[in-house]
């Protein structure tokens, strides 16, 4: 009988150790000691740029917490002007490294701050740092043919990593494989955007697609609630929307 008690006590102890390790990991991945140790901006701050000209920020970094890769973006958060940012196609890894991201305005305007934003594997924001810059964008003169380049292209189908309808935990990343047929050699950018007022994020541009094929995208709704539709968008090199379609979905996000 004594051996039985010892065995039960041992199992309880192991269970407590596993619980505290898991809890420590959950706590750890919501904070970070990420430091940006160097920044190079190209073109340099102070330049006057044509609309759609990318600003590339190359970041040197170091971190040890969380002990997992981080998704990272450089964004223009000033909503005065329309902007496009590069998606997190590669990720920061614990330790030291270098990573580059680009962002640009699609119209005339000014940029006074760029923001480095990092999120953990659960897509919880763990880092947000402003970079003071001074860029002026001028409207690019483009002809009608260039504005309409890519019209007639289409998205021919989507596959969701979690089929709809579904009940999922808030913060769950859902993948969208998007099949496309594009009729311009310049290619088109493709997005899948959740249509909701809730806190959410979706993958930025990772480069223009051309011809026919399938490109992976993803989105995350952070808050509990309902999601009833996705907006599929394709834009050309002049940042003109040449295709847009709403797709019904049925996701219930729980706390």
Secondary structure, 3 states (H helix, E strand, C coil): CHHHHHHHHHHHHHHHHHHHHHHHHHHHCCCCCCEEEEEEEECCCCCEEECCCCEEEEEEEEECCCCCCEEEEEECCCCCCCEEEECCCCCECCEEEEEEEEEEECCCEEEEEEEEEEECCCCCEEEEEEEEEEEEEECCCCCHHHHCCCCCCEEEEEEECCCCCEEEECCCEEEEEEEEEECCCCCEEEEEEECCCCCEEECCECCCECEEEEEEEEEEECCCEEEEEEEEEEECCCCCEEEEEEEEEEEEEEC
